[in-house]
Amino acid sequence: MFEVVISNKVEKFLDKQTLKTVEKFSAISSQIAKNPFELSNIDIKRLKGEEANHFRLRINKIRFVYKVMIKENIILFYNAGYRGDVYK
């Protein structure tokens, strides 16, 4: 099982969101922690042009960008925002 680490930037973003969104993010991130490479029913895509193991998670209009560090057993959520803002 992987450890989920959330950056300060993502935590600040989540503080501004509704409780429903935060609960959904929490549930999905715990699913990702169990096995980050075999997921179904979750809108996750590998990012193009990035290093290996960078992904984005979509919850409604919000995008969470994370990377899977296999050697360290860590999943780091390092960016979050709305569709137009998160990839800049």
PDB file of N, CA, C and O in Angstrom:
ATOM      1  N   MET A   1       0.840  -1.186   0.000  1.00  0.00           N
ATOM      2  CA  MET A   1       0.000   0.000   0.000  1.00  0.00           C
ATOM      3  C   MET A   1       0.883   1.247   0.000  1.00  0.00           C
ATOM      4  O   MET A   1       1.903   1.298   0.687  1.00  0.00           O
ATOM      5  N   PHE A   2       0.485   2.230  -0.763  1.00  0.00           N
ATOM      6  CA  PHE A   2       1.231   3.468  -0.888  1.00  0.00           C
ATOM      7  C   PHE A   2       0.764   4.479   0.163  1.00  0.00           C
ATOM      8  O   PHE A   2      -0.379   4.445   0.619  1.00  0.00           O
ATOM      9  N   GLU A   3       1.674   5.370   0.532  1.00  0.00           N
ATOM     10  CA  GLU A   3       1.326   6.469   1.431  1.00  0.00           C
ATOM     11  C   GLU A   3       0.923   7.661   0.572  1.00  0.00           C
ATOM     12  O   GLU A   3       1.611   7.990  -0.395  1.00  0.00           O
ATOM     13  N   VAL A   4      -0.188   8.308   0.917  1.00  0.00           N
ATOM     14  CA  VAL A   4      -0.654   9.477   0.176  1.00  0.00           C
ATOM     15  C   VAL A   4      -0.138  10.725   0.877  1.00  0.00           C
ATOM     16  O   VAL A   4      -0.392  10.932   2.063  1.00  0.00           O
ATOM     17  N   VAL A   5       0.595  11.563   0.124  1.00  0.00           N
ATOM     18  CA  VAL A   5       1.130  12.819   0.643  1.00  0.00           C
ATOM     19  C   VAL A   5       0.478  13.946  -0.141  1.00  0.00           C
ATOM     20  O   VAL A   5       0.423  13.911  -1.370  1.00  0.00           O
ATOM     21  N   ILE A   6      -0.014  14.944   0.578  1.00  0.00           N
ATOM     22  CA  ILE A   6      -0.707  16.073  -0.048  1.00  0.00           C
ATOM     23  C   ILE A   6       0.102  17.335   0.213  1.00  0.00           C
ATOM     24  O   ILE A   6       0.403  17.661   1.361  1.00  0.00           O
ATOM     25  N   SER A   7       0.450  18.036  -0.844  1.00  0.00           N
ATOM     26  CA  SER A   7       1.247  19.258  -0.709  1.00  0.00           C
ATOM     27  C   SER A   7       0.415  20.367  -0.060  1.00  0.00           C
ATOM     28  O   SER A   7      -0.813  20.290  -0.002  1.00  0.00           O
ATOM     29  N   ASN A   8       1.112  21.401   0.426  1.00  0.00           N
ATOM     30  CA  ASN A   8       0.424  22.541   1.038  1.00  0.00           C
ATOM     31  C   ASN A   8      -0.503  23.229   0.057  1.00  0.00           C
ATOM     32  O   ASN A   8      -1.579  23.693   0.436  1.00  0.00           O
ATOM     33  N   LYS A   9      -0.094  23.300  -1.205  1.00  0.00           N
ATOM     34  CA  LYS A   9      -0.910  23.938  -2.235  1.00  0.00           C
ATOM     35  C   LYS A   9      -2.251  23.223  -2.394  1.00  0.00           C
ATOM     36  O   LYS A   9      -3.294  23.868  -2.499  1.00  0.00           O
ATOM     37  N   VAL A  10      -2.219  21.901  -2.412  1.00  0.00           N
ATOM     38  CA  VAL A  10      -3.446  21.111  -2.550  1.00  0.00           C
ATOM     39  C   VAL A  10      -4.295  21.233  -1.288  1.00  0.00           C
ATOM     40  O   VAL A  10      -5.519  21.333  -1.375  1.00  0.00           O
ATOM     41  N   GLU A  11      -3.659  21.227  -0.117  1.00  0.00           N
ATOM     42  CA  GLU A  11      -4.417  21.382   1.133  1.00  0.00           C
ATOM     43  C   GLU A  11      -5.147  22.714   1.175  1.00  0.00           C
ATOM     44  O   GLU A  11      -6.310  22.766   1.575  1.00  0.00           O
ATOM     45  N   LYS A  12      -4.485  23.794   0.770  1.00  0.00           N
ATOM     46  CA  LYS A  12      -5.127  25.112   0.743  1.00  0.00           C
ATOM     47  C   LYS A  12      -6.301  25.124  -0.230  1.00  0.00           C
ATOM     48  O   LYS A  12      -7.342  25.720   0.049  1.00  0.00           O
ATOM     49  N   PHE A  13      -6.128  24.459  -1.378  1.00  0.00           N
ATOM     50  CA  PHE A  13      -7.210  24.378  -2.351  1.00  0.00           C
ATOM     51  C   PHE A  13      -8.393  23.613  -1.773  1.00  0.00           C
ATOM     52  O   PHE A  13      -9.540  24.032  -1.931  1.00  0.00           O
ATOM     53  N   LEU A  14      -8.124  22.494  -1.106  1.00  0.00           N
ATOM     54  CA  LEU A  14      -9.200  21.680  -0.526  1.00  0.00           C
ATOM     55  C   LEU A  14      -9.933  22.423   0.588  1.00  0.00           C
ATOM     56  O   LEU A  14     -11.131  22.215   0.781  1.00  0.00           O
ATOM     57  N   ASP A  15      -9.230  23.285   1.324  1.00  0.00           N
ATOM     58  CA  ASP A  15      -9.875  24.064   2.389  1.00  0.00           C
ATOM     59  C   ASP A  15     -10.975  24.969   1.847  1.00  0.00           C
ATOM     60  O   ASP A  15     -11.918  25.304   2.563  1.00  0.00           O
ATOM     61  N   LYS A  16     -10.851  25.362   0.586  1.00  0.00           N
ATOM     62  CA  LYS A  16     -11.828  26.267  -0.027  1.00  0.00           C
ATOM     63  C   LYS A  16     -12.988  25.529  -0.693  1.00  0.00           C
ATOM     64  O   LYS A  16     -13.929  26.167  -1.165  1.00  0.00           O
ATOM     65  N   GLN A  17     -12.939  24.198  -0.740  1.00  0.00           N
ATOM     66  CA  GLN A  17     -13.947  23.407  -1.433  1.00  0.00           C
ATOM     67  C   GLN A  17     -15.054  22.956  -0.486  1.00  0.00           C
ATOM     68  O   GLN A  17     -14.936  23.069   0.734  1.00  0.00           O
ATOM     69  N   THR A  18     -16.122  22.447  -1.071  1.00  0.00           N
ATOM     70  CA  THR A  18     -17.244  21.950  -0.275  1.00  0.00           C
ATOM     71  C   THR A  18     -16.864  20.642   0.413  1.00  0.00           C
ATOM     72  O   THR A  18     -15.932  19.954  -0.003  1.00  0.00           O
ATOM     73  N   LEU A  19     -17.582  20.321   1.443  1.00  0.00           N
ATOM     74  CA  LEU A  19     -17.326  19.095   2.199  1.00  0.00           C
ATOM     75  C   LEU A  19     -17.501  17.862   1.308  1.00  0.00           C
ATOM     76  O   LEU A  19     -16.760  16.888   1.439  1.00  0.00           O
ATOM     77  N   LYS A  20     -18.469  17.908   0.414  1.00  0.00           N
ATOM     78  CA  LYS A  20     -18.732  16.775  -0.482  1.00  0.00           C
ATOM     79  C   LYS A  20     -17.517  16.500  -1.380  1.00  0.00           C
ATOM     80  O   LYS A  20     -17.143  15.344  -1.580  1.00  0.00           O
ATOM     81  N   THR A  21     -16.914  17.542  -1.910  1.00  0.00           N
ATOM     82  CA  THR A  21     -15.737  17.391  -2.762  1.00  0.00           C
ATOM     83  C   THR A  21     -14.559  16.837  -1.973  1.00  0.00           C
ATOM     84  O   THR A  21     -13.837  15.965  -2.457  1.00  0.00           O
ATOM     85  N   VAL A  22     -14.366  17.340  -0.765  1.00  0.00           N
ATOM     86  CA  VAL A  22     -13.259  16.877   0.078  1.00  0.00           C
ATOM     87  C   VAL A  22     -13.441  15.409   0.440  1.00  0.00           C
ATOM     88  O   VAL A  22     -12.480  14.639   0.421  1.00  0.00           O
ATOM     89  N   GLU A  23     -14.661  15.021   0.768  1.00  0.00           N
ATOM     90  CA  GLU A  23     -14.924  13.616   1.101  1.00  0.00           C
ATOM     91  C   GLU A  23     -14.698  12.717  -0.107  1.00  0.00           C
ATOM     92  O   GLU A  23     -14.156  11.620   0.029  1.00  0.00           O
ATOM     93  N   LYS A  24     -15.106  13.168  -1.278  1.00  0.00           N
ATOM     94  CA  LYS A  24     -14.914  12.380  -2.491  1.00  0.00           C
ATOM     95  C   LYS A  24     -13.424  12.235  -2.805  1.00  0.00           C
ATOM     96  O   LYS A  24     -12.966  11.155  -3.178  1.00  0.00           O
ATOM     97  N   PHE A  25     -12.671  13.326  -2.653  1.00  0.00           N
ATOM     98  CA  PHE A  25     -11.227  13.271  -2.870  1.00  0.00           C
ATOM     99  C   PHE A  25     -10.575  12.300  -1.887  1.00  0.00           C
ATOM    100  O   PHE A  25      -9.708  11.512  -2.268  1.00  0.00           O
ATOM    101  N   SER A  26     -10.986  12.359  -0.648  1.00  0.00           N
ATOM    102  CA  SER A  26     -10.430  11.469   0.380  1.00  0.00           C
ATOM    103  C   SER A  26     -10.691  10.005   0.051  1.00  0.00           C
ATOM    104  O   SER A  26      -9.797   9.167   0.168  1.00  0.00           O
ATOM    105  N   ALA A  27     -11.910   9.703  -0.357  1.00  0.00           N
ATOM    106  CA  ALA A  27     -12.265   8.320  -0.698  1.00  0.00           C
ATOM    107  C   ALA A  27     -11.480   7.826  -1.902  1.00  0.00           C
ATOM    108  O   ALA A  27     -10.981   6.701  -1.900  1.00  0.00           O
ATOM    109  N   ILE A  28     -11.367   8.656  -2.925  1.00  0.00           N
ATOM    110  CA  ILE A  28     -10.661   8.245  -4.136  1.00  0.00           C
ATOM    111  C   ILE A  28      -9.166   8.119  -3.875  1.00  0.00           C
ATOM    112  O   ILE A  28      -8.533   7.189  -4.374  1.00  0.00           O
ATOM    113  N   SER A  29      -8.591   9.037  -3.102  1.00  0.00           N
ATOM    114  CA  SER A  29      -7.149   8.950  -2.831  1.00  0.00           C
ATOM    115  C   SER A  29      -6.810   7.701  -2.025  1.00  0.00           C
ATOM    116  O   SER A  29      -5.726   7.139  -2.183  1.00  0.00           O
ATOM    117  N   SER A  30      -7.723   7.264  -1.166  1.00  0.00           N
ATOM    118  CA  SER A  30      -7.463   6.020  -0.439  1.00  0.00           C
ATOM    119  C   SER A  30      -7.548   4.811  -1.375  1.00  0.00           C
ATOM    120  O   SER A  30      -6.833   3.829  -1.179  1.00  0.00           O
ATOM    121  N   GLN A  31      -8.416   4.874  -2.389  1.00  0.00           N
ATOM    122  CA  GLN A  31      -8.474   3.814  -3.399  1.00  0.00           C
ATOM    123  C   GLN A  31      -7.190   3.777  -4.218  1.00  0.00           C
ATOM    124  O   GLN A  31      -6.667   2.705  -4.522  1.00  0.00           O
ATOM    125  N   ILE A  32      -6.691   4.953  -4.571  1.00  0.00           N
ATOM    126  CA  ILE A  32      -5.455   5.042  -5.341  1.00  0.00           C
ATOM    127  C   ILE A  32      -4.291   4.482  -4.528  1.00  0.00           C
ATOM    128  O   ILE A  32      -3.396   3.844  -5.083  1.00  0.00           O
ATOM    129  N   ALA A  33      -4.298   4.715  -3.233  1.00  0.00           N
ATOM    130  CA  ALA A  33      -3.208   4.248  -2.369  1.00  0.00           C
ATOM    131  C   ALA A  33      -3.114   2.729  -2.343  1.00  0.00           C
ATOM    132  O   ALA A  33      -2.023   2.181  -2.186  1.00  0.00           O
ATOM    133  N   LYS A  34      -4.229   2.050  -2.492  1.00  0.00           N
ATOM    134  CA  LYS A  34      -4.214   0.580  -2.469  1.00  0.00           C
ATOM    135  C   LYS A  34      -3.495   0.015  -3.679  1.00  0.00           C
ATOM    136  O   LYS A  34      -2.660  -0.879  -3.542  1.00  0.00           O
ATOM    137  N   ASN A  35      -3.808   0.523  -4.857  1.00  0.00           N
ATOM    138  CA  ASN A  35      -3.148   0.069  -6.081  1.00  0.00           C
ATOM    139  C   ASN A  35      -3.276   1.168  -7.130  1.00  0.00           C
ATOM    140  O   ASN A  35      -4.311   1.257  -7.791  1.00  0.00           O
ATOM    141  N   PRO A  36      -2.259   2.004  -7.302  1.00  0.00           N
ATOM    142  CA  PRO A  36      -2.384   3.167  -8.189  1.00  0.00           C
ATOM    143  C   PRO A  36      -2.418   2.848  -9.681  1.00  0.00           C
ATOM    144  O   PRO A  36      -2.677   3.746 -10.482  1.00  0.00           O
ATOM    145  N   PHE A  37      -2.167   1.612 -10.081  1.00  0.00           N
ATOM    146  CA  PHE A  37      -2.098   1.305 -11.500  1.00  0.00           C
ATOM    147  C   PHE A  37      -3.268   0.475 -12.008  1.00  0.00           C
ATOM    148  O   PHE A  37      -3.399   0.296 -13.219  1.00  0.00           O
ATOM    149  N   GLU A  38      -4.117  -0.035 -11.135  1.00  0.00           N
ATOM    150  CA  GLU A  38      -5.282  -0.804 -11.565  1.00  0.00           C
ATOM    151  C   GLU A  38      -6.538  -0.196 -10.956  1.00  0.00           C
ATOM    152  O   GLU A  38      -7.019  -0.633  -9.910  1.00  0.00           O
ATOM    153  N   LEU A  39      -7.053   0.817 -11.632  1.00  0.00           N
ATOM    154  CA  LEU A  39      -8.221   1.538 -11.126  1.00  0.00           C
ATOM    155  C   LEU A  39      -9.327   1.502 -12.165  1.00  0.00           C
ATOM    156  O   LEU A  39      -9.082   1.644 -13.362  1.00  0.00           O
ATOM    157  N   SER A  40     -10.531   1.312 -11.692  1.00  0.00           N
ATOM    158  CA  SER A  40     -11.677   1.376 -12.586  1.00  0.00           C
ATOM    159  C   SER A  40     -12.707   2.311 -11.968  1.00  0.00           C
ATOM    160  O   SER A  40     -12.729   2.507 -10.753  1.00  0.00           O
ATOM    161  N   ASN A  41     -13.535   2.868 -12.786  1.00  0.00           N
ATOM    162  CA  ASN A  41     -14.601   3.784 -12.359  1.00  0.00           C
ATOM    163  C   ASN A  41     -14.058   5.089 -11.777  1.00  0.00           C
ATOM    164  O   ASN A  41     -14.788   5.803 -11.089  1.00  0.00           O
ATOM    165  N   ILE A  42     -12.800   5.410 -12.038  1.00  0.00           N
ATOM    166  CA  ILE A  42     -12.217   6.669 -11.587  1.00  0.00           C
ATOM    167  C   ILE A  42     -11.626   7.339 -12.818  1.00  0.00           C
ATOM    168  O   ILE A  42     -10.960   6.691 -13.625  1.00  0.00           O
ATOM    169  N   ASP A  43     -11.873   8.646 -12.961  1.00  0.00           N
ATOM    170  CA  ASP A  43     -11.382   9.373 -14.136  1.00  0.00           C
ATOM    171  C   ASP A  43      -9.937   9.811 -13.907  1.00  0.00           C
ATOM    172  O   ASP A  43      -9.676  10.898 -13.390  1.00  0.00           O
ATOM    173  N   ILE A  44      -9.006   8.945 -14.302  1.00  0.00           N
ATOM    174  CA  ILE A  44      -7.583   9.203 -14.160  1.00  0.00           C
ATOM    175  C   ILE A  44      -6.923   9.016 -15.512  1.00  0.00           C
ATOM    176  O   ILE A  44      -7.223   8.071 -16.240  1.00  0.00           O
ATOM    177  N   LYS A  45      -6.012   9.938 -15.839  1.00  0.00           N
ATOM    178  CA  LYS A  45      -5.256   9.818 -17.083  1.00  0.00           C
ATOM    179  C   LYS A  45      -3.791  10.118 -16.815  1.00  0.00           C
ATOM    180  O   LYS A  45      -3.453  10.946 -15.969  1.00  0.00           O
ATOM    181  N   ARG A  46      -2.933   9.434 -17.548  1.00  0.00           N
ATOM    182  CA  ARG A  46      -1.493   9.705 -17.488  1.00  0.00           C
ATOM    183  C   ARG A  46      -1.242  11.011 -18.243  1.00  0.00           C
ATOM    184  O   ARG A  46      -1.802  11.223 -19.319  1.00  0.00           O
ATOM    185  N   LEU A  47      -0.408  11.879 -17.688  1.00  0.00           N
ATOM    186  CA  LEU A  47      -0.108  13.145 -18.343  1.00  0.00           C
ATOM    187  C   LEU A  47       0.914  12.941 -19.444  1.00  0.00           C
ATOM    188  O   LEU A  47       1.876  12.191 -19.281  1.00  0.00           O
ATOM    189  N   LYS A  48       0.702  13.604 -20.554  1.00  0.00           N
ATOM    190  CA  LYS A  48       1.634  13.528 -21.679  1.00  0.00           C
ATOM    191  C   LYS A  48       2.729  14.567 -21.492  1.00  0.00           C
ATOM    192  O   LYS A  48       2.496  15.641 -20.937  1.00  0.00           O
ATOM    193  N   GLY A  49       3.912  14.238 -21.958  1.00  0.00           N
ATOM    194  CA  GLY A  49       5.014  15.195 -21.894  1.00  0.00           C
ATOM    195  C   GLY A  49       5.664  15.288 -20.531  1.00  0.00           C
ATOM    196  O   GLY A  49       6.642  16.017 -20.367  1.00  0.00           O
ATOM    197  N   GLU A  50       5.160  14.587 -19.573  1.00  0.00           N
ATOM    198  CA  GLU A  50       5.747  14.597 -18.238  1.00  0.00           C
ATOM    199  C   GLU A  50       6.615  13.365 -18.064  1.00  0.00           C
ATOM    200  O   GLU A  50       6.637  12.470 -18.909  1.00  0.00           O
ATOM    201  N   GLU A  51       7.319  13.342 -16.961  1.00  0.00           N
ATOM    202  CA  GLU A  51       8.062  12.137 -16.628  1.00  0.00           C
ATOM    203  C   GLU A  51       7.073  10.998 -16.418  1.00  0.00           C
ATOM    204  O   GLU A  51       5.865  11.215 -16.334  1.00  0.00           O
ATOM    205  N   ALA A  52       7.594   9.809 -16.336  1.00  0.00           N
ATOM    206  CA  ALA A  52       6.721   8.654 -16.101  1.00  0.00           C
ATOM    207  C   ALA A  52       6.026   8.792 -14.757  1.00  0.00           C
ATOM    208  O   ALA A  52       6.546   9.418 -13.833  1.00  0.00           O
ATOM    209  N   ASN A  53       4.858   8.205 -14.663  1.00  0.00           N
ATOM    210  CA  ASN A  53       4.088   8.113 -13.419  1.00  0.00           C
ATOM    211  C   ASN A  53       3.505   9.436 -12.936  1.00  0.00           C
ATOM    212  O   ASN A  53       3.299   9.603 -11.734  1.00  0.00           O
ATOM    213  N   HIS A  54       3.230  10.388 -13.842  1.00  0.00           N
ATOM    214  CA  HIS A  54       2.480  11.589 -13.493  1.00  0.00           C
ATOM    215  C   HIS A  54       1.064  11.419 -14.034  1.00  0.00           C
ATOM    216  O   HIS A  54       0.869  11.043 -15.189  1.00  0.00           O
ATOM    217  N   PHE A  55       0.079  11.701 -13.183  1.00  0.00           N
ATOM    218  CA  PHE A  55      -1.318  11.479 -13.545  1.00  0.00           C
ATOM    219  C   PHE A  55      -2.167  12.671 -13.147  1.00  0.00           C
ATOM    220  O   PHE A  55      -1.733  13.531 -12.379  1.00  0.00           O
ATOM    221  N   ARG A  56      -3.387  12.714 -13.679  1.00  0.00           N
ATOM    222  CA  ARG A  56      -4.364  13.685 -13.209  1.00  0.00           C
ATOM    223  C   ARG A  56      -5.636  12.939 -12.842  1.00  0.00           C
ATOM    224  O   ARG A  56      -6.051  12.000 -13.521  1.00  0.00           O
ATOM    225  N   LEU A  57      -6.235  13.378 -11.763  1.00  0.00           N
ATOM    226  CA  LEU A  57      -7.504  12.845 -11.276  1.00  0.00           C
ATOM    227  C   LEU A  57      -8.543  13.927 -11.473  1.00  0.00           C
ATOM    228  O   LEU A  57      -8.330  15.073 -11.081  1.00  0.00           O
ATOM    229  N   ARG A  58      -9.669  13.574 -12.080  1.00  0.00           N
ATOM    230  CA  ARG A  58     -10.741  14.548 -12.295  1.00  0.00           C
ATOM    231  C   ARG A  58     -11.912  14.216 -11.391  1.00  0.00           C
ATOM    232  O   ARG A  58     -12.419  13.094 -11.388  1.00  0.00           O
ATOM    233  N   ILE A  59     -12.337  15.219 -10.618  1.00  0.00           N
ATOM    234  CA  ILE A  59     -13.561  15.134  -9.820  1.00  0.00           C
ATOM    235  C   ILE A  59     -14.406  16.332 -10.234  1.00  0.00           C
ATOM    236  O   ILE A  59     -14.113  17.464  -9.850  1.00  0.00           O
ATOM    237  N   ASN A  60     -15.446  16.087 -11.009  1.00  0.00           N
ATOM    238  CA  ASN A  60     -16.279  17.130 -11.608  1.00  0.00           C
ATOM    239  C   ASN A  60     -15.404  18.078 -12.411  1.00  0.00           C
ATOM    240  O   ASN A  60     -14.766  17.643 -13.370  1.00  0.00           O
ATOM    241  N   LYS A  61     -15.348  19.361 -12.057  1.00  0.00           N
ATOM    242  CA  LYS A  61     -14.540  20.317 -12.813  1.00  0.00           C
ATOM    243  C   LYS A  61     -13.154  20.520 -12.208  1.00  0.00           C
ATOM    244  O   LYS A  61     -12.375  21.330 -12.709  1.00  0.00           O
ATOM    245  N   ILE A  62     -12.844  19.806 -11.157  1.00  0.00           N
ATOM    246  CA  ILE A  62     -11.577  19.976 -10.451  1.00  0.00           C
ATOM    247  C   ILE A  62     -10.587  18.913 -10.907  1.00  0.00           C
ATOM    248  O   ILE A  62     -10.940  17.745 -11.073  1.00  0.00           O
ATOM    249  N   ARG A  63      -9.338  19.337 -11.105  1.00  0.00           N
ATOM    250  CA  ARG A  63      -8.273  18.416 -11.475  1.00  0.00           C
ATOM    251  C   ARG A  63      -7.235  18.374 -10.354  1.00  0.00           C
ATOM    252  O   ARG A  63      -6.847  19.410  -9.814  1.00  0.00           O
ATOM    253  N   PHE A  64      -6.798  17.172 -10.015  1.00  0.00           N
ATOM    254  CA  PHE A  64      -5.719  16.964  -9.049  1.00  0.00           C
ATOM    255  C   PHE A  64      -4.581  16.287  -9.801  1.00  0.00           C
ATOM    256  O   PHE A  64      -4.790  15.261 -10.450  1.00  0.00           O
ATOM    257  N   VAL A  65      -3.395  16.845  -9.719  1.00  0.00           N
ATOM    258  CA  VAL A  65      -2.243  16.284 -10.417  1.00  0.00           C
ATOM    259  C   VAL A  65      -1.356  15.621  -9.375  1.00  0.00           C
ATOM    260  O   VAL A  65      -1.065  16.195  -8.325  1.00  0.00           O
ATOM    261  N   TYR A  66      -0.933  14.403  -9.684  1.00  0.00           N
ATOM    262  CA  TYR A  66      -0.105  13.667  -8.729  1.00  0.00           C
ATOM    263  C   TYR A  66       0.916  12.815  -9.445  1.00  0.00           C
ATOM    264  O   TYR A  66       0.803  12.541 -10.640  1.00  0.00           O
ATOM    265  N   LYS A  67       1.925  12.399  -8.681  1.00  0.00           N
ATOM    266  CA  LYS A  67       2.900  11.467  -9.235  1.00  0.00           C
ATOM    267  C   LYS A  67       3.073  10.305  -8.278  1.00  0.00           C
ATOM    268  O   LYS A  67       2.951  10.444  -7.061  1.00  0.00           O
ATOM    269  N   VAL A  68       3.362   9.155  -8.869  1.00  0.00           N
ATOM    270  CA  VAL A  68       3.553   7.933  -8.099  1.00  0.00           C
ATOM    271  C   VAL A  68       5.061   7.683  -8.022  1.00  0.00           C
ATOM    272  O   VAL A  68       5.725   7.494  -9.041  1.00  0.00           O
ATOM    273  N   MET A  69       5.581   7.685  -6.809  1.00  0.00           N
ATOM    274  CA  MET A  69       7.001   7.402  -6.589  1.00  0.00           C
ATOM    275  C   MET A  69       7.096   5.969  -6.077  1.00  0.00           C
ATOM    276  O   MET A  69       6.897   5.701  -4.892  1.00  0.00           O
ATOM    277  N   ILE A  70       7.402   5.066  -6.982  1.00  0.00           N
ATOM    278  CA  ILE A  70       7.344   3.636  -6.691  1.00  0.00           C
ATOM    279  C   ILE A  70       8.387   3.221  -5.659  1.00  0.00           C
ATOM    280  O   ILE A  70       8.068   2.478  -4.730  1.00  0.00           O
ATOM    281  N   LYS A  71       9.622   3.685  -5.803  1.00  0.00           N
ATOM    282  CA  LYS A  71      10.687   3.278  -4.879  1.00  0.00           C
ATOM    283  C   LYS A  71      10.395   3.708  -3.446  1.00  0.00           C
ATOM    284  O   LYS A  71      10.710   2.984  -2.501  1.00  0.00           O
ATOM    285  N   GLU A  72       9.790   4.891  -3.283  1.00  0.00           N
ATOM    286  CA  GLU A  72       9.501   5.416  -1.945  1.00  0.00           C
ATOM    287  C   GLU A  72       8.142   4.977  -1.420  1.00  0.00           C
ATOM    288  O   GLU A  72       7.833   5.206  -0.250  1.00  0.00           O
ATOM    289  N   ASN A  73       7.322   4.351  -2.262  1.00  0.00           N
ATOM    290  CA  ASN A  73       5.955   3.951  -1.907  1.00  0.00           C
ATOM    291  C   ASN A  73       5.099   5.159  -1.526  1.00  0.00           C
ATOM    292  O   ASN A  73       4.362   5.127  -0.541  1.00  0.00           O
ATOM    293  N   ILE A  74       5.208   6.223  -2.322  1.00  0.00           N
ATOM    294  CA  ILE A  74       4.496   7.468  -2.029  1.00  0.00           C
ATOM    295  C   ILE A  74       3.711   7.911  -3.262  1.00  0.00           C
ATOM    296  O   ILE A  74       4.177   7.788  -4.394  1.00  0.00           O
ATOM    297  N   ILE A  75       2.516   8.425  -3.013  1.00  0.00           N
ATOM    298  CA  ILE A  75       1.725   9.106  -4.035  1.00  0.00           C
ATOM    299  C   ILE A  75       1.630  10.555  -3.595  1.00  0.00           C
ATOM    300  O   ILE A  75       1.044  10.857  -2.555  1.00  0.00           O
ATOM    301  N   LEU A  76       2.210  11.458  -4.388  1.00  0.00           N
ATOM    302  CA  LEU A  76       2.275  12.873  -4.029  1.00  0.00           C
ATOM    303  C   LEU A  76       1.301  13.671  -4.876  1.00  0.00           C
ATOM    304  O   LEU A  76       1.470  13.776  -6.091  1.00  0.00           O
ATOM    305  N   PHE A  77       0.274  14.239  -4.233  1.00  0.00           N
ATOM    306  CA  PHE A  77      -0.642  15.169  -4.892  1.00  0.00           C
ATOM    307  C   PHE A  77      -0.003  16.545  -4.771  1.00  0.00           C
ATOM    308  O   PHE A  77       0.091  17.091  -3.671  1.00  0.00           O
ATOM    309  N   TYR A  78       0.439  17.114  -5.898  1.00  0.00           N
ATOM    310  CA  TYR A  78       1.205  18.354  -5.840  1.00  0.00           C
ATOM    311  C   TYR A  78       0.522  19.560  -6.476  1.00  0.00           C
ATOM    312  O   TYR A  78       1.016  20.679  -6.344  1.00  0.00           O
ATOM    313  N   ASN A  79      -0.591  19.362  -7.156  1.00  0.00           N
ATOM    314  CA  ASN A  79      -1.289  20.501  -7.742  1.00  0.00           C
ATOM    315  C   ASN A  79      -2.776  20.198  -7.832  1.00  0.00           C
ATOM    316  O   ASN A  79      -3.180  19.054  -8.042  1.00  0.00           O
ATOM    317  N   ALA A  80      -3.585  21.240  -7.669  1.00  0.00           N
ATOM    318  CA  ALA A  80      -5.039  21.100  -7.768  1.00  0.00           C
ATOM    319  C   ALA A  80      -5.622  22.413  -8.263  1.00  0.00           C
ATOM    320  O   ALA A  80      -5.109  23.492  -7.964  1.00  0.00           O
ATOM    321  N   GLY A  81      -6.690  22.302  -9.017  1.00  0.00           N
ATOM    322  CA  GLY A  81      -7.351  23.504  -9.496  1.00  0.00           C
ATOM    323  C   GLY A  81      -8.407  23.149 -10.520  1.00  0.00           C
ATOM    324  O   GLY A  81      -8.684  21.980 -10.790  1.00  0.00           O
ATOM    325  N   TYR A  82      -8.990  24.204 -11.085  1.00  0.00           N
ATOM    326  CA  TYR A  82      -9.981  23.992 -12.124  1.00  0.00           C
ATOM    327  C   TYR A  82      -9.292  23.773 -13.459  1.00  0.00           C
ATOM    328  O   TYR A  82      -8.112  24.091 -13.602  1.00  0.00           O
ATOM    329  N   ARG A  83      -9.987  23.250 -14.410  1.00  0.00           N
ATOM    330  CA  ARG A  83      -9.417  22.744 -15.647  1.00  0.00           C
ATOM    331  C   ARG A  83      -8.449  23.718 -16.314  1.00  0.00           C
ATOM    332  O   ARG A  83      -7.362  23.312 -16.722  1.00  0.00           O
ATOM    333  N   GLY A  84      -8.807  24.958 -16.430  1.00  0.00           N
ATOM    334  CA  GLY A  84      -7.953  25.920 -17.134  1.00  0.00           C
ATOM    335  C   GLY A  84      -6.731  26.344 -16.355  1.00  0.00           C
ATOM    336  O   GLY A  84      -5.761  26.818 -16.946  1.00  0.00           O
ATOM    337  N   ASP A  85      -6.751  26.189 -15.055  1.00  0.00           N
ATOM    338  CA  ASP A  85      -5.686  26.719 -14.215  1.00  0.00           C
ATOM    339  C   ASP A  85      -4.634  25.693 -13.808  1.00  0.00           C
ATOM    340  O   ASP A  85      -3.484  26.055 -13.560  1.00  0.00           O
ATOM    341  N   VAL A  86      -5.004  24.451 -13.737  1.00  0.00           N
ATOM    342  CA  VAL A  86      -4.135  23.458 -13.110  1.00  0.00           C
ATOM    343  C   VAL A  86      -2.932  23.079 -13.965  1.00  0.00           C
ATOM    344  O   VAL A  86      -1.909  22.668 -13.418  1.00  0.00           O
ATOM    345  N   TYR A  87      -3.018  23.203 -15.278  1.00  0.00           N
ATOM    346  CA  TYR A  87      -1.943  22.747 -16.133  1.00  0.00           C
ATOM    347  C   TYR A  87      -0.931  23.835 -16.478  1.00  0.00           C
ATOM    348  O   TYR A  87       0.034  23.568 -17.194  1.00  0.00           O
ATOM    349  N   LYS A  88      -1.128  25.044 -15.989  1.00  0.00           N
ATOM    350  CA  LYS A  88      -0.217  26.161 -16.291  1.00  0.00           C
ATOM    351  C   LYS A  88       1.060  26.052 -15.505  1.00  0.00           C
ATOM    352  O   LYS A  88       1.939  26.904 -15.634  1.00  0.00           O
TER     353      LYS A  88
END
